[in-house]
Amino acid sequence: MADFQALQEKYKPVVDVIKQFEGHGAKFDGSELVGEQYHLVAHVPSQVVLDRVWDAIKQVDPQYADLKHEITNTGGQEQEYTIAPGDNLSKVSKLFYGNANHYEGIAKASHIANPDKIQVGQKVTVPVLQ
């Protein structure tokens, strides 16, 4: 019999990523043990966030054989984000991609000529990485 607590701990980084995006439309609905698998249920607002969750899953276990998942994309491909105090596009890139170096793609998708010139309250588009 699988140990639910051990599987919860194993997949905690994945749940943490989902919860990190709760203010952006993600929702962790819960988890349970189904047979020998950790059953994770969540909703994410875009393919961008779904890709970030999958990156976390693959970091925990590239085979994820002990994971049964229902992670539903409730939105589209891109993610809209509103710039908060202290943000820059590298920080937004780190949040959504796990890597600060993709800020130029956000600038391009958001029609921003100079990535260093963004304003609090400005809406940017975070595209799916190609």
C-alpha positions as CSV (number, residue, x, y, z in Angstrom):
1,M,0.0,0.0,0.0
2,A,1.3,3.4,-0.9
3,D,2.0,5.9,1.8
4,F,-0.2,9.0,1.2
5,Q,1.9,11.2,3.5
6,A,5.1,10.2,1.7
7,L,3.5,11.0,-1.7
8,Q,2.1,14.3,-0.3
9,E,5.6,15.2,0.7
10,K,7.1,14.1,-2.6
11,Y,4.7,16.2,-4.6
12,K,4.7,19.2,-2.2
13,P,6.9,21.3,-4.6
14,V,4.2,20.8,-7.3
15,V,1.4,21.9,-5.0
16,D,3.6,24.8,-3.9
17,V,3.9,26.0,-7.6
18,I,0.1,25.7,-8.1
19,K,-0.5,27.7,-4.9
20,Q,2.1,30.3,-6.0
21,F,-0.3,31.2,-8.8
22,E,-3.5,31.3,-6.7
23,G,-3.5,35.1,-7.0
24,H,-3.3,34.7,-10.8
25,G,-6.3,32.3,-11.2
26,A,-4.9,28.9,-10.2
27,K,-6.7,26.8,-7.7
28,F,-5.4,23.7,-5.8
29,D,-8.6,21.6,-5.4
30,G,-7.0,18.8,-3.3
31,S,-5.3,15.5,-3.3
32,E,-6.0,11.9,-2.3
33,L,-4.6,8.4,-2.5
34,V,-6.1,6.5,-5.4
35,G,-4.8,2.9,-5.4
36,E,-1.0,3.4,-5.4
37,Q,-1.1,6.9,-6.9
38,Y,-1.2,10.4,-5.5
39,H,-4.2,12.0,-7.1
40,L,-3.8,15.7,-7.6
41,V,-6.7,18.0,-8.7
42,A,-6.1,21.6,-9.7
43,H,-7.2,24.3,-12.1
44,V,-4.7,26.7,-13.8
45,P,-5.5,29.9,-15.7
46,S,-3.3,29.3,-18.8
47,Q,-1.0,27.0,-20.7
48,V,1.9,29.2,-19.4
49,V,1.1,28.2,-15.8
50,L,0.3,24.6,-16.8
51,D,3.8,24.3,-18.3
52,R,5.3,25.7,-15.1
53,V,3.4,23.0,-13.1
54,W,4.6,20.3,-15.5
55,D,8.2,21.6,-15.1
56,A,7.7,21.1,-11.3
57,I,6.3,17.6,-11.8
58,K,9.2,16.5,-14.0
59,Q,11.7,17.9,-11.4
60,V,10.1,15.9,-8.7
61,D,9.9,12.7,-10.8
62,P,10.5,12.5,-14.5
63,Q,8.5,9.3,-14.8
64,Y,5.7,10.5,-12.4
65,A,4.3,6.9,-12.4
66,D,2.9,7.4,-8.9
67,L,1.0,10.5,-9.9
68,K,-2.6,10.6,-11.2
69,H,-3.5,14.1,-12.1
70,E,-6.4,16.3,-13.2
71,I,-4.8,19.6,-13.9
72,T,-7.2,21.6,-16.0
73,N,-6.3,24.7,-18.0
74,T,-9.4,27.0,-17.6
75,G,-8.0,29.8,-19.8
76,G,-6.0,30.1,-23.0
77,Q,-2.4,29.9,-24.0
78,E,-1.0,33.2,-22.7
79,Q,-1.1,34.6,-19.2
80,E,-1.9,38.2,-18.5
81,Y,0.0,39.7,-15.6
82,T,-0.3,43.1,-13.9
83,I,3.0,44.7,-12.9
84,A,3.2,45.1,-9.1
85,P,5.6,47.4,-7.1
86,G,9.1,46.0,-7.3
87,D,8.5,44.0,-10.4
88,N,10.6,44.0,-13.5
89,L,10.3,41.7,-16.5
90,S,13.0,39.4,-15.3
91,K,11.1,38.8,-12.1
92,V,7.9,38.1,-14.1
93,S,9.9,35.7,-16.3
94,K,11.3,33.9,-13.2
95,L,7.8,33.6,-11.7
96,F,6.2,32.1,-14.9
97,Y,9.0,30.2,-16.4
98,G,11.4,29.5,-13.5
99,N,14.1,31.4,-15.4
100,A,14.6,35.2,-15.4
101,N,16.2,35.1,-18.9
102,H,13.0,34.9,-20.9
103,Y,12.0,38.6,-20.2
104,E,12.5,39.6,-23.8
105,G,9.7,37.3,-24.9
106,I,7.4,38.9,-22.5
107,A,8.5,42.4,-23.7
108,K,7.9,41.3,-27.3
109,A,4.4,39.8,-26.6
110,S,3.5,42.9,-24.7
111,H,4.8,45.3,-27.4
112,I,7.2,46.9,-25.0
113,A,10.2,48.5,-26.8
114,N,12.3,48.9,-23.7
115,P,12.0,46.1,-21.1
116,D,13.4,48.4,-18.4
117,K,10.5,50.9,-18.8
118,I,7.5,49.3,-17.2
119,Q,5.0,50.8,-14.8
120,V,3.2,49.5,-11.8
121,G,-0.3,48.6,-12.9
122,Q,0.7,48.0,-16.5
123,K,-0.6,44.7,-18.0
124,V,1.8,42.5,-19.8
125,T,1.3,39.3,-21.7
126,V,3.3,36.2,-20.8
127,P,3.5,34.0,-23.8
128,V,4.0,30.2,-24.0
129,L,7.7,29.5,-24.5
130,Q,8.5,28.1,-27.9
